[in-house]
C-alpha cells in the first residue's frame, strides 16, 4: 500500500507501507478518494514539537468496503458498501 508521509518540515514523500493483519473489528476499504486537510497543511508548514515524524497525511478518505473482520458487522455495514472514513476508534 502507498501512503504520503510528512518526513521533514516542508517535505512529504510517497512511501510503501505494509498492510497490517486484519483484527476482528477491522474493516478494509479500497480507497477511492483522499483529501488533504487543514491539519495536514499545518504539519507540513509548522509542525508540532510533540509529534515525531514521519506523520501520515491525507486522513479524510472514502471508498468501498472489501473485507471485514468477524466482529465488524456490529457497525451496520457490509462488504460492497461505500463509506467515508473516521480513523478514531469508538
C-alpha positions as CSV (number, residue, x, y, z in Angstrom):
1,X,0.0,0.0,0.0
2,X,1.2,3.5,-0.7
3,X,0.9,6.5,1.7
4,X,2.2,10.0,1.8
5,X,4.2,11.0,4.9
6,X,5.4,14.3,6.2
7,X,9.1,13.4,6.7
8,X,10.6,16.8,7.5
9,X,9.3,20.4,7.9
10,X,8.0,21.4,4.4
11,X,8.6,18.0,2.9
12,X,6.5,15.0,2.1
13,X,7.2,11.7,0.3
14,X,5.3,8.7,-1.0
15,X,6.2,5.5,0.8
16,X,5.3,1.8,0.5
17,X,3.9,0.5,3.8
18,X,2.7,-3.0,4.7
19,X,-1.0,-3.7,5.1
20,X,-1.5,-4.9,8.7
21,X,-3.2,-8.1,9.6
22,X,-7.0,-7.8,9.9
23,X,-8.3,-7.8,13.5
24,X,-11.8,-8.9,14.4
25,X,-13.3,-5.4,14.4
26,X,-11.3,-4.1,11.4
27,X,-12.8,-3.0,8.1
28,X,-10.7,-2.9,5.0
29,X,-11.6,-0.2,2.5
30,X,-10.4,0.2,-1.1
31,X,-9.8,3.9,-1.3
32,X,-11.4,6.0,-4.0
33,X,-10.6,9.5,-2.7
34,X,-8.5,11.0,0.0
35,X,-8.2,14.7,0.8
36,X,-5.5,16.7,2.5
37,X,-7.0,18.6,5.4
38,X,-6.1,21.7,7.4
39,X,-4.1,19.6,10.0
40,X,-2.0,18.1,7.2
41,X,-1.1,21.6,5.9
42,X,-0.3,22.7,9.5
43,X,2.0,19.7,9.9
44,X,3.9,20.5,6.7
45,X,4.3,24.2,7.3
46,X,4.6,24.5,11.1
47,X,4.9,21.0,12.6
48,X,4.2,20.1,16.2
49,X,7.0,19.7,18.7
50,X,5.5,16.7,20.4
51,X,4.7,14.7,17.3
52,X,7.6,12.6,15.8
53,X,7.9,12.3,12.1
54,X,7.1,10.7,9.8
55,X,3.5,11.6,10.0
56,X,0.9,10.3,7.6
57,X,-1.0,12.8,5.5
58,X,-4.5,12.6,4.0
59,X,-6.8,11.4,6.7
60,X,-10.1,12.4,5.0
61,X,-10.9,9.4,2.8
62,X,-13.7,7.4,1.2
63,X,-14.0,4.2,-0.7
64,X,-15.7,0.7,-0.8
65,X,-15.6,-2.0,1.9
66,X,-13.7,-5.0,0.5
67,X,-13.1,-7.1,3.7
68,X,-14.4,-7.2,7.3
69,X,-13.3,-8.9,10.5
70,X,-15.8,-11.3,12.1
71,X,-16.9,-8.7,14.7
72,X,-17.1,-5.7,12.4
73,X,-20.7,-6.4,11.3
74,X,-21.9,-4.8,14.5
75,X,-21.1,-1.4,12.9
76,X,-24.0,-1.9,10.5
77,X,-22.1,-2.0,7.2
78,X,-21.2,-4.8,4.8
79,X,-18.7,-5.7,2.0
80,X,-19.6,-3.6,-1.0
81,X,-20.9,-0.5,1.0
82,X,-19.4,2.8,0.1
83,X,-18.1,4.7,3.2
84,X,-16.3,7.7,4.4
85,X,-13.6,7.2,7.0
86,X,-13.0,8.3,10.6
87,X,-9.7,7.0,11.9
88,X,-10.7,7.4,15.6
89,X,-11.8,4.1,17.2
90,X,-15.1,4.4,19.1
